[in-house]
Amino acid sequence: MLQVMDTSVQQQQSIRETIKEVFRQMFDNVCQTIEQLDGGKLIEQSWNRDKKGIWIAGESSEDTIYIDRALHNGNVFEKVGINYVAMEGKLPPGMTLHKSGALATKETDHISDNKSTPFFATGSSFVIHPYNPMAPTAHVNYRYFQIGDGTEPGYWWFGGGADLTPAYLFEEDAVHFHRVHKEVCDKHDPSYYPLFKKGCDEYFHLSHRGESRGIGGIFFDHLNDRTVEELLSFVTDCTKAFLPAYIPIVERRKDMVFTEENKYWQHLVRGRYVEFILTSDRGTRFGLASGMVNAQSVFNCMPPAVCWKYDDQPASDSNEAMLREVLKNPREWL
């Protein structure tokens, strides 16, 4: 019995290393593509913890790899915030890694009230804000969580997805982005795309506004209903899908003519992006509360310039009004 458990732990450790490499490969590939398209260079900052567990600038350690990359005022992208993490640690007593980062105080299968919870987490995330308001903001994030050594059923899972937040809606862009992700989903399970598209619409929703953050994509969490090998194959294909889904859109829109009014509207839309992060993103709240996320990483993904206007209703029959209508009533793009 002991030999079986040892083998299982060894297999899980090997799988962890493979998953870390998949997310690191995505991290490097997307960064390289961004630099090539923009012509600017991403700056990099590694982080570690001091003896009190506070994040400090410094080289990664054996149990904590935490890297932020950023681009500001580029030729194509006004701001890009990127993060890669692979870490082991212990959550504070009474806190658990639970569906989408929701904070729970009683998850008896995973924690006890008086003990810390060992965990492993790895993933890569990108938030990309183009300069031209005709090019959409994009968000993509894939991650893997594990409780303990990961050998117990339900003690590991994948999460993440990709979505678009346009200031101006071009239907061909929305169709393209969704089609690329549907093709990836269909390759593994035809039920995935409608399920994860719905999950994206529901998660990236501003309840206080009664509207979505953007025009969707795919989103899933607590995905562990198949073998880790099957799901890793799916998630790996998802990480590879982001560039062909997003970059052609930027290339089409980056040189379009726009006005100061267009730029102002972009800043209003970006305000919604900030609102979501601060009021609705359970993952951000959990990450900050648990200490797994450095606050600098959250600031790094924020838009470079935003604004708010009281009762910001666009003129009827305008392009801005068309976008607002879609945000209030999510559409099926395919």
ABEGO torsion letter per residue (X at the ends): XAAAAAAAAAAAAAAAAAAAAAAAAAAAAAAAAAAAAAGBBBBBBBBBBBAAGBBBBEBBBAABBBBBBBBBGBAABABBBBBBBBBBEBBBBGBBBBEGGBBBABBAAABBAABBBBBBBBEBBBBBBBABAABBBBBBBBBBBBBEAGABBGABBBBEEBBBBBABBBAAAAAAAAAAAAAAAAAABAAAAAAAAAAAAAABBBAAAGBBABAEEBBBBGBAABBAAAAAAAAAAAAAAAAAAAAAAAAAAAABBBBAAAAAAAAAAAAAAAAAAAAABAAAAAAAAAGABBAAAAAAABBABBBBBBGBBBBBGBAAAAAAAAAABBBBAX
